[in-house]
Amino acid sequence: MVKLSVNIGGVELKNPVMTASGTFGYGLEYSDFIDISRIGGIIVKGTTIRERQGNPYPRMAETSSGMLNAVGLQNKGVDHFVSEIYPKIKDIDTNFFVNVSGSTIEDYVATAEKLNDLEKIPGIELNISCPNVKEGGMAFGTSCASAAEVTKAVRRVYHRSLMVKLSPNVSNISDIAQAVEYEGADSVSLINTLLGMAVDAEKRKAILSTVTGGLSGPAVKPVALRMVWQVSQAVKIPVIGLGGIMSAQDAIEFILAGATAVQVGTANFIDPCISTKIIDGIEDYLVRNKFNNISDIVGVI
Ligand SMILES: Cc1cc2nc3c(=O)[nH]c(=O)nc-3n(C[C@H](O)[C@H](O)[C@H](O)COP(=O)(O)O)c2cc1C
């Protein structure tokens, strides 16, 4: 028997595979395809203090080995989550984390406070790294001072596990990771999308309505792996790795580079069953290589 369970900032996951925010809805949307309770953790879509319409269309573009999105945190707001979604997910046997996004520190704090009392939500993922909103989002995650300030403010009011999601659009991601660890983050997840752009030459126009958007998928994997490797050496808290994971082999590469757990994002759009296939593939890898415990391979590089 192989031990797949991992502890992420005080939350025990039955296996190291989570689904990434914005790519898996509230999990329920996928329950026709897979038993979502098999997944180690589900990060629900970006949630803000008030409803957001998101950006105008077109807000998706396919690119070589990846995709660009500029959805812009479309969601119905935290009160809708608490009253309508939470009752539907609370008895599913996995760990739901709410991805908390905001435009001001007060927004982040107010949203986190409303999630404090939800017994079956063991943690939040603080999104200080979204490149697709005009104000806030990535702005918080690209300087040590603002990343520290928002983490400190949320830490003061939020008493469950606090995961902070880091932006790759920085010159030194380890410094940002250390700043949020110092202010009380229980774990860090990385990477959010890389700022990119796509052009339609025939129309002589940018494809996305916002011109720029966030790049995800296999194209970003080498950058994400490098950052996970760097950050895991810079902090003591668990690192959750993501960016271009399409297979169990990709997930294992992140774990070898220093991730205690991984998140699967864009791959869910191609194969809705991919997260459970990745769990099975990790188990198979451990058996084949004669490891008893997933922790035996974390950060061996
Ligand atoms: C359509 C789409 C929507 C996303 N929405 C969010 C979001 O609401 N909050 C967030 O933190 N990240 C969001 N992301 C970023 C992903 O969670 C993930 O960090 C990124 O896509 C890299 O992983 P991947 O290459 O496996 O997709 C979104 C990504 C996509 C493609």
Ligand as a Chemical Component Dictionary entry (heavy atoms), coordinates in Angstrom:
data_LIG
# 
_chem_comp.id                   LIG 
_chem_comp.type                 NON-POLYMER 
_chem_comp.pdbx_formal_charge   0 
_chem_comp.three_letter_code    LIG 
# 
loop_
_chem_comp_atom.comp_id 
_chem_comp_atom.atom_id 
_chem_comp_atom.alt_atom_id 
_chem_comp_atom.type_symbol 
_chem_comp_atom.charge 
_chem_comp_atom.model_Cartn_x 
_chem_comp_atom.model_Cartn_y 
_chem_comp_atom.model_Cartn_z 
_chem_comp_atom.pdbx_ordinal 
LIG C1  C1  C 0 -10.160 30.107 -17.806 1  
LIG C2  C2  C 0 -9.267  30.298 -16.612 2  
LIG C3  C3  C 0 -9.769  30.936 -15.476 3  
LIG C4  C4  C 0 -8.959  31.125 -14.351 4  
LIG N1  N1  N 0 -9.472  31.737 -13.241 5  
LIG C5  C5  C 0 -8.694  31.869 -12.126 6  
LIG C6  C6  C 0 -9.220  32.434 -10.927 7  
LIG O1  O1  O 0 -10.403 32.791 -10.846 8  
LIG N2  N2  N 0 -8.383  32.579 -9.868  9  
LIG C7  C7  C 0 -7.075  32.163 -9.908  10 
LIG O2  O2  O 0 -6.351  32.299 -8.914  11 
LIG N3  N3  N 0 -6.561  31.598 -11.024 12 
LIG C8  C8  C 0 -7.338  31.441 -12.124 13 
LIG N4  N4  N 0 -6.813  30.859 -13.252 14 
LIG C9  C9  C 0 -5.402  30.403 -13.245 15 
LIG C10 C10 C 0 -5.296  28.902 -12.955 16 
LIG O3  O3  O 0 -5.856  28.568 -11.707 17 
LIG C11 C11 C 0 -3.825  28.446 -13.006 18 
LIG O4  O4  O 0 -3.083  29.171 -12.054 19 
LIG C12 C12 C 0 -3.178  28.648 -14.382 20 
LIG O5  O5  O 0 -4.103  28.394 -15.407 21 
LIG C13 C13 C 0 -1.926  27.788 -14.581 22 
LIG O6  O6  O 0 -2.235  26.407 -14.495 23 
LIG P1  P1  P 0 -2.562  25.493 -15.799 24 
LIG O7  O7  O 0 -1.479  25.756 -16.793 25 
LIG O8  O8  O 0 -2.592  24.087 -15.278 26 
LIG O9  O9  O 0 -3.894  25.936 -16.292 27 
LIG C14 C14 C 0 -7.613  30.659 -14.374 28 
LIG C15 C15 C 0 -7.113  30.016 -15.524 29 
LIG C16 C16 C 0 -7.919  29.812 -16.640 30 
LIG C17 C17 C 0 -7.360  29.109 -17.836 31 
# 
loop_
_chem_comp_bond.comp_id 
_chem_comp_bond.atom_id_1 
_chem_comp_bond.atom_id_2 
_chem_comp_bond.value_order 
_chem_comp_bond.pdbx_ordinal 
LIG C1  C2  SING 1  
LIG C2  C3  SING 2  
LIG C2  C16 DOUB 3  
LIG C3  C4  DOUB 4  
LIG C4  N1  SING 5  
LIG C4  C14 SING 6  
LIG N1  C5  DOUB 7  
LIG C5  C6  SING 8  
LIG C5  C8  SING 9  
LIG C6  O1  DOUB 10 
LIG C6  N2  SING 11 
LIG N2  C7  SING 12 
LIG C7  O2  DOUB 13 
LIG C7  N3  SING 14 
LIG N3  C8  DOUB 15 
LIG C8  N4  SING 16 
LIG N4  C9  SING 17 
LIG N4  C14 SING 18 
LIG C9  C10 SING 19 
LIG C10 O3  SING 20 
LIG C10 C11 SING 21 
LIG C11 O4  SING 22 
LIG C11 C12 SING 23 
LIG C12 O5  SING 24 
LIG C12 C13 SING 25 
LIG C13 O6  SING 26 
LIG O6  P1  SING 27 
LIG P1  O7  DOUB 28 
LIG P1  O8  SING 29 
LIG P1  O9  SING 30 
LIG C14 C15 DOUB 31 
LIG C15 C16 SING 32 
LIG C16 C17 SING 33 
# 
